[in-house]
Amino acid sequence: MEQINAFQFSEGERDSIKYILQKISVNPYTDYEGFEMAVDSLLANGAIPKSFTGFCVSQREKNTYENPYVMLYNCPIDDELPLLNFDEPVIDKRNRKKKYVSEGFLLLYAKLMKQEPIGYTNVNDGDIFQDIHPKRDLVNSQSQKALKPIFFHKDLANHFVRPDWVNILGLRASTENEVYTSFARNKDVLAMLDESICDILRSPLFYTPYDDLTTYKSATSLGTADAHPILGGAKETDLRFFENRTRGLTDEACTAVSKVIEALHEVKTRIVIGPGDFVGAANNDCLHNKEFGEIRDDAALEERWLMKTVNVRSLEDHDRHFVEGQHRIVNG
């Protein structure tokens, strides 16, 4: 992957972090605030290797348009990971997962990077720690619960609270299957597009429905999404796009959508996220997907498990959208 920032934990560093995270007994799904306090205590006590804290400090000021990715290898994850019920994996996880090393590491990283994890009432009932794990009645969706490929997108592309970062930690994956996460930098995509196409992309001539998980058994109805430009943002480099879901509302806009898709697949870089691998992506400076190569063990696809958080720079920026009394849970 071009423009990558990478860190690999030694065996000793990984095990020392795992040891202290295993001691946290607070359940992050029933008492997130208590769990956060426990992680804060670890940071305050200087229990995290200085090599890693120093790496994170060096990354915080990086230009994410140029360098949207952070890769970490040999990260601490739980020794015991239950096989989850295919019909209700989230509920099964909450009931059966008794250690929270993976959750602790995701929160630890977010804090070191000055990121604020958030949840959504319509996504896993507002859980901060979300699973990329198939669910039977969503296997054909374009969501974290899909069994099949997921097209290029940024997380919550057309939501009124879009994350600034998406952090993914690999927990379980079969080496028999080639399941890729592909990334494309906005910078590389835009370099492939003519200025005339970019002009069209800046116009509100496009429609993207709300994502499948946000509208699945919704706790809060979001209504119909508005028409929007694809290209915009403060620096006019943000691509608000979901492949095969974002559509043009005019012939010219349809052509522009096709050009974006061509560019994404021209510049993409594939990676495999295995157990203990981590990728942090600046959500507004790149897009990602899930693609398949050769699949030799179909049953193992139902057990593939990654965990993620979605994160913002500042909770205050989104305060008006939070559920009353829950300062990091979006009402939608």
C-alpha positions, 0 to 999 in steps of 0.5 A: 500500500502506498503512503503507509505508516506501519508499526509492528509489536514485538512478542513481548510488547504484544503480550505485555499489553494483552496482560494488562487488558485482560485484567479489565473486568468492566464490560464495555457493552453494558458500562462503556464509561467504566471501561473507558476509565479503566483504559484511561488508568492504564495510560495514566500509569505508563503501562503502554510501551513507549515505542508504541506511544511514540509512534502514535504521537508521530502519526497524529500530525500526519497529513491524512490526504497524503497518508490516510492509512496506519497499519499495525501488526502483531496486535494484542487480541483475545486468546479465546474468541467464541464461535458466534451464532450466525443468526444473532452474532452481536447478541451472542458476542455480548453474552459469551465474550468475557474478556475484552482485550480487542475492545481495549486495544481499539480504545487504547489506540483511539486515545493515543491518536486523539480520536473519539469513538462513537456509536449509532442507535441504528447500528448494533443498538449503539454499541461502540465496538462493532463487529465485521461478522456475517449475519444470516439475514444480512448476508446479501447486504452492503454492510458489516454483516455481509457474507459476500463482497462489499463495494467501494465506499466510505463508512456512513457515506451519506449520514449526517454524522460521518466518522473521521476515522475507521479502525479495524482489528482482525480477530479470526480469518481462515488462511484457506480463503482470500478475502481482501480489503482494498483501499483507494486514496482520494488523491489517487482517484482524483488524479485519474479524473478530468476537471470536467468530470470533477466539475460535475461531481461538485454539483448536487446531482447524486443520490445515495440511500442510507446504508443497509445497517442504518435502515435495518430494524431502525430505532430512529427513522431517517427518512429519505436521503438528500441529493448531494455532490460527490466531491466536496468538503472543506478542502474539496477532496472529500468523495461522498460515494458508495459504489453501485449505490450512489447514482447520478440524477442526470446523464452527465452525472451517471457518466461521472459515477462511472468514471469514479468507479473506473478510477477506484479500481485502477488505483486500489491496493489490496491487503489481507487483514489477518488475526492481530492485524490492524488498519486505521483509515481516514474515512474522508481521505480514502475509500475501501471495499471487501473483495474475494479471491479464491475461496477454499472454505465456504463455511469459514466465511461465516466465522470471519470476524473483525472488530472496529470502531468509528471515530471523530475528531471532536464530540462537541462538533456532533453534540446536537446529534447525540442521544440525550444523556449519551454524549457519544451515541448518535440518534440515527 
